[in-house]
Amino acid sequence: MSGYAIRALDAATWDAFAGLAEKHNGVWGGCWCTWFHSRVDRPEGEKGRPWKERLVREGKAHAALVFDGDVAVGWCQFGSPDELPRIYHRKEYEATRTEEPPDYRITCFFVDRDYRRKGVAAVALRGALDLIAKAGGGVVESYPHDTRGKKVSSSFLYNATRSLFEEAGFSYERPKGKKNCVMRRTVSPLDGP
């Protein structure tokens, strides 16, 4: 895994991100990892690639991109709850929430089909946590799949697994929906450039 590098999703890395998404037909049926963003700010008729590109260029969409050389092979999307207000099982989440809202959410992973089951999601998660630390840190929350040790096709794990988050120092908070859970971790700010 030492050959992988992390770069933030921004205007400079957009083409690499777009190349990975296009290779997989826009990811999740043309979603382009926009489902978790608020629909309020979306102009009429804009969706998929154009909307995601606008969000990225305006600094309203964040992700840690995993690169193998010059090619993006995976990502982990993160952002504030204002940036990523939509989550699955929202009513249950709100009804059972006892903690303060997080500073950041991790909502989506994607790994190139040629790189799956090779540790790319773990690299992407570490990259997202590093980028969050550089941005000042804070409480990070995610909603991974709680597979309870059962093998699940990696193509269905849009938010990785509970065990991956446990390995990254997250604590289990509670179940959410039928097969997901709420997990949290505090990330310390990274001093310096």
N, C-alpha and C positions, 0 to 999 in steps of 0.2 A: 504494500500500500504506500510505500514511501515515494512512488512515482507520481502520486496524485497531488494536485495543487488546488487550493481554494481561492476563488475570486468572487467578489461581490457582484450580484446582478445589478448592472447599471447600463448606461448608454454605451460604454466601451465594450461590454460583454454581451450586449443584446444579440448580435448576430450568432454567437456561439449558442446561446440559449435557444434562439429561434431555430437553428439547425437541428438541435436535439429534439425540440418539439415537433418540427416538420417530419423528421425521420419516423416519428410515431403518430403521424396523422393528427397533430395538434394535441396529443395527450388526452386521455379520458374522453374520447369522442369529440375533440375540438375545444375542450375547456380552456386550455392554455393556462391552467392554474389560476383562474379568475373567480371560481365559485365562491371562495371565502371572502372576496372583496365586496364592499357595499354596492348594491345596484343603484343607490340613490345618485351617485356621482357619474353614472354611465350615460353618455349621450344616447339619444334615441337611435336604435338600430346598430349601435357599436357593440361588438362582442368579440370573443376569441382573440386572435392575434392583434388586431388594431387596438383594442381596448387595453390589452396587457402591455403592448409597446408604449402606449401613451402613459399608463401608470408608471412604468419603469422610467421613462424619460422625465417624468415629473417628480421622481423620487418618492412615489406612493406605493411601490411594490419592491419587496426585498427578498433576497434568497442568497444562500451560499451555493455557488456553482462548483462542482467538482470537475476538474480538468485532468485529462490524460494527454499530456503534451498540449497541443492547441485546440483539442476537441473537448467540448463539454459532454460529460457522461452521466451526470446526475445533478440533482439539486435538492435543497431543503428550504422551503418557503417559511419566512417568519415576518412578524410585524406587530405593531401595537394593536390592541383590541379595536381602536378606531379605524385602523387600516384594514384589519381582517375581522369584521364584526360577525360574519356568518359562520356558524359552526353547526354540525349535525347534532340532533337531539337537544336543541336550544332550550325548550321548555323544561325538560328534565334537569338540564344543567343549572338553569336559574333557580329551580325549585329546591335543589339540594345544595346549592352553594352556600358555604359558611365563611369562606375566606374573602379577602379583598380581591378585586380584579387584578389580574397580572399586568405587568408592564409590557410583556411580549407574549405572543402566541406562536407556536410552531404548528402549522396547519397542513402541510403537504410535502411529500417527498416524491421524487420520480427518479428512476434509474434506467438508463439505456438497457434495452433487452439483452444486449451483448455483454453487459457488465453485472447483471443481477447475480446475487449470491456470492459476491466477491468483496463484500465489505464497503461498498460505495455509500450506502445509506449511513453507516457509522461515521465515515469520513465527512459526509455532508452535515450530519448533526453536530459533530465537533466544530466544523467550520462555521455553522450558524451560531453556536455558542461563543466562539471566538469573536465573530463580528458583533454580537450583542455586547460582549465585554468591552470591545473597542468603542462602542456607542454609549458606554456608561453603565452597562449592566442592569440588573434588576431581577424581578421575579418573572420566570419563564414558565409558561403552562403549555401543555400539549395533550392530545387526545388519542393516543395510540390504540391499536387493536390489541385486545387482551386475548391472545390465542390459547392461553393456558397450556402451552407446550405442544399444541397440535400443529402439524405442518399445514400451511396455507400457501396457495399460489402467490408468489411475490407480486404478480400483476394486480392483485386486489388490495395490497397493503399500502394504500395512499398515504397513511400516516405512520408507517412502520409498526413496530411491536413494543409492547410493554417491556419485554426483556431488553431491547436495545436502549430504551430510556433508563431503565434501572442501571444498566452498565455505564451510562453517562451521568449517574448521580442523581437522577430524578426520584422523587418519592411518590408512591401511589397515594392518591387522595380518596377516590371513590369510583364506582362504576358509572358509565354514561352510555345509555342505549344498551342494546343487546350484547355487543361484542367490543365496545370501546371503554376507555377509562380516562379519568382526569389524573394527570401527573404534573408535579411542580418541582422547580429547582430555583434557587437564587444564584445568580451569576454575579460575581464581583466585577467591578469596573477594572479595566486594564489601564494602568498608568502609562503615559508616554505615547509616542506616535504609533 
